[in-house]
């Protein structure tokens, strides 16, 4: 029986141009942790979530898009020092002239005026290595966050909430996730960056959303995946109609779907950014 911190590694053999589409499809199946290599994509999910049904759903999803599922192997990863695994691969990531992400305890010389976010990633999504995190951060730095009440859904490493604080936000921030690794990691990163008044809580983006939105938020961050966004955005529109929502985790191929959803919910698009196969979209209430 899998222990609570055991993981399953799915290692897919892929041509380079299929890595990002495959990553997007796997994200839609609820997988959040990835490592990209040449001609290979490794996806990780908690052992307690793995089952024959989960494997069948993944194979069916990939087959529907690619004609057949890519070759893959399944390996059980016993509880181990995941932090050391990630640290071996991390290098500083310059998001922009204003934002630099570095591994904790690494010596770095930032540019003048550049804020430094120190991340100790464990197995949480949001190291800055993935395009969706970079897109979200580039969007955030364009927003006046100073007097905004911020909700960060699926916080992962906590990097987006920390960035809001370092870019001048002065109000309490709520960062939520339903993964215990992420919660532990986000809290450590919040402390490491001296980002006060960020509340990190174990809450589910879907099950707990109506309760969460009983509080008012000016800006809602959701770097998750298409399926979850499709389910939570109608609730956000219903319960927090005046909030701006910053979305990512959506592939460029799904932009028509997103535009249709936004039109149905009477959202207007403020700005959309693109990188690789991914997009990030800032939306708000129609005038």
VENTA-V220823 format. One record per residue. RES is the residue in three letters. PHI is phi in whole degrees, 0 to 359 (NA if undefined). PSI is psi in radians with two decimals (999 if undefined). Layout:
# VENTA-V220823
{{RES PHI PSI} {RES PHI PSI}}
This chain:
# VENTA-V220823
{{UNK NA 2.39} {UNK 290 2.45} {UNK 274 2.93} {UNK 297 -0.49} {UNK 255 0.12} {UNK 284 2.62} {UNK 231 2.75} {UNK 254 2.28} {UNK 255 2.17} {UNK 255 2.01} {UNK 252 1.94} {UNK 260 2.32} {UNK 268 2.08} {UNK 218 2.64} {UNK 288 2.63} {UNK 307 -0.65} {UNK 288 -0.22} {UNK 262 -0.11} {UNK 296 -0.87} {UNK 295 -0.80} {UNK 302 -0.70} {UNK 295 -0.74} {UNK 301 -0.75} {UNK 297 -0.74} {UNK 295 -0.71} {UNK 292 -0.62} {UNK 300 -0.68} {UNK 295 -0.36} {UNK 270 0.13} {UNK 91 0.13} {UNK 273 2.31} {UNK 241 -0.21} {UNK 244 2.20} {UNK 220 2.70} {UNK 223 2.16} {UNK 261 2.35} {UNK 227 3.01} {UNK 296 2.15} {UNK 61 0.42} {UNK 206 2.43} {UNK 232 2.11} {UNK 257 2.22} {UNK 243 2.43} {UNK 236 2.35} {UNK 220 2.65} {UNK 304 2.42} {UNK 303 -0.56} {UNK 291 -0.28} {UNK 265 -0.09} {UNK 272 2.39} {UNK 201 2.94} {UNK 299 -0.64} {UNK 293 -0.71} {UNK 298 -0.78} {UNK 297 -0.75} {UNK 298 -0.73} {UNK 297 -0.71} {UNK 296 -0.80} {UNK 298 -0.73} {UNK 295 -0.69} {UNK 295 -0.80} {UNK 292 -0.66} {UNK 296 -0.69} {UNK 297 -0.56} {UNK 268 -0.65} {UNK 257 -0.11} {UNK 92 -0.57} {UNK 203 2.71} {UNK 285 2.43} {UNK 298 2.74} {UNK 299 2.40} {UNK 209 2.76} {UNK 238 2.70} {UNK 241 2.21} {UNK 227 2.32} {UNK 280 2.23} {UNK 250 1.85} {UNK 295 2.76} {UNK 310 2.24} {UNK 206 -3.09} {UNK 278 1.42} {UNK 298 -0.58} {UNK 301 -0.74} {UNK 295 -0.63} {UNK 300 -0.81} {UNK 290 -0.72} {UNK 302 -0.54} {UNK 296 -0.37} {UNK 252 -0.16} {UNK 273 2.39} {UNK 230 2.78} {UNK 304 2.50} {UNK 239 2.05} {UNK 270 1.87} {UNK 288 -0.72} {UNK 196 -3.05} {UNK 293 -0.24} {UNK 257 -0.38} {UNK 230 2.24} {UNK 231 2.25} {UNK 255 2.24} {UNK 229 2.70} {UNK 290 2.47} {UNK 308 2.40} {UNK 73 0.13} {UNK 271 2.35} {UNK 284 2.30} {UNK 211 2.58} {UNK 247 1.69} {UNK 289 2.81} {UNK 293 2.80} {UNK 300 2.24} {UNK 82 -0.01} {UNK 276 2.26} {UNK 277 2.53} {UNK 247 2.21} {UNK 250 2.10} {UNK 266 2.15} {UNK 238 2.25} {UNK 246 1.60} {UNK 282 -0.31} {UNK 46 -2.25} {UNK 249 0.48} {UNK 268 2.54} {UNK 283 2.40} {UNK 123 0.66} {UNK 279 -0.27} {UNK 99 -0.16} {UNK 283 -0.37} {UNK 261 2.54} {UNK 303 -0.62} {UNK 294 -0.66} {UNK 294 -0.77} {UNK 298 -0.74} {UNK 298 -0.77} {UNK 299 -0.77} {UNK 295 -0.69} {UNK 293 -0.58} {UNK 291 -0.79} {UNK 300 -0.70} {UNK 291 -0.26} {UNK 271 -0.21} {UNK 266 2.46} {UNK 281 1.71} {UNK 265 0.01} {UNK 305 -0.87} {UNK 247 0.66} {UNK 254 2.39} {UNK 276 2.13} {UNK 246 2.39} {UNK 241 2.18} {UNK 249 1.87} {UNK 268 2.19} {UNK 71 0.99} {UNK 294 -0.47} {UNK 62 -2.06} {UNK 285 -0.19} {UNK 86 0.11} {UNK 298 -0.63} {UNK 289 -0.75} {UNK 297 -0.74} {UNK 297 -0.72} {UNK 299 -0.72} {UNK 302 -0.78} {UNK 296 -0.79} {UNK 288 -0.36} {UNK 268 0.20} {UNK 114 0.00} {UNK 296 2.39} {UNK 241 -0.05} {UNK 257 2.80} {UNK 302 2.49} {UNK 241 2.40} {UNK 253 2.14} {UNK 243 2.18} {UNK 238 2.67} {UNK 200 2.76} {UNK 250 0.32} {UNK 242 2.22} {UNK 294 -0.58} {UNK 300 -0.81} {UNK 297 -0.76} {UNK 299 -0.82} {UNK 299 -0.76} {UNK 292 -0.79} {UNK 300 -0.72} {UNK 296 -0.72} {UNK 297 -0.76} {UNK 291 -0.62} {UNK 299 -0.78} {UNK 293 -0.74} {UNK 300 -0.60} {UNK 264 0.11} {UNK 52 0.72} {UNK 266 1.53} {UNK 291 2.73} {UNK 62 0.63} {UNK 252 2.00} {UNK 267 2.07} {UNK 254 2.09} {UNK 228 2.59} {UNK 281 1.69} {UNK 219 2.64} {UNK 262 2.34} {UNK 302 -0.49} {UNK 258 -0.96} {UNK 297 -0.61} {UNK 255 0.11} {UNK 296 -0.74} {UNK 298 -0.70} {UNK 295 -0.74} {UNK 299 -0.76} {UNK 282 0.04} {UNK 295 -0.46} {UNK 274 2.67} {UNK 272 2.37} {UNK 230 2.41} {UNK 272 -0.56} {UNK 224 2.18} {UNK 245 2.18} {UNK 257 2.29} {UNK 217 1.54} {UNK 261 1.46} {UNK 232 -1.98} {UNK 210 2.88} {UNK 307 -0.82} {UNK 299 -0.80} {UNK 292 -0.72} {UNK 301 -0.73} {UNK 299 -0.49} {UNK 270 -0.57} {UNK 268 -0.43} {UNK 296 -0.69} {UNK 300 -0.62} {UNK 291 -0.74} {UNK 299 -0.76} {UNK 297 -0.64} {UNK 287 -0.71} {UNK 261 -0.33} {UNK 219 1.03} {UNK 299 -0.47} {UNK 268 -0.08} {UNK 284 2.53} {UNK 276 2.56} {UNK 232 2.21} {UNK 253 2.07} {UNK 245 2.55} {UNK 205 -3.05} {UNK 90 0.23} {UNK 245 2.32} {UNK 276 2.70} {UNK 299 -0.47} {UNK 293 -0.37} {UNK 264 0.14} {UNK 299 -0.71} {UNK 301 -0.71} {UNK 299 -0.76} {UNK 295 -0.77} {UNK 299 -0.68} {UNK 294 -0.74} {UNK 297 -0.78} {UNK 297 -0.69} {UNK 295 -0.74} {UNK 299 -0.65} {UNK 270 0.01} {UNK 63 0.73} {UNK 264 2.58} {UNK 253 2.55} {UNK 274 2.14} {UNK 275 -0.86} {UNK 200 2.48} {UNK 236 2.28} {UNK 244 2.67} {UNK 229 2.53} {UNK 206 2.30} {UNK 54 -2.16} {UNK 261 0.25} {UNK 239 2.78} {UNK 224 2.78} {UNK 229 2.34} {UNK 231 2.18} {UNK 263 2.14} {UNK 234 2.76} {UNK 211 3.04} {UNK 295 2.53} {UNK 293 2.56} {UNK 296 999}}
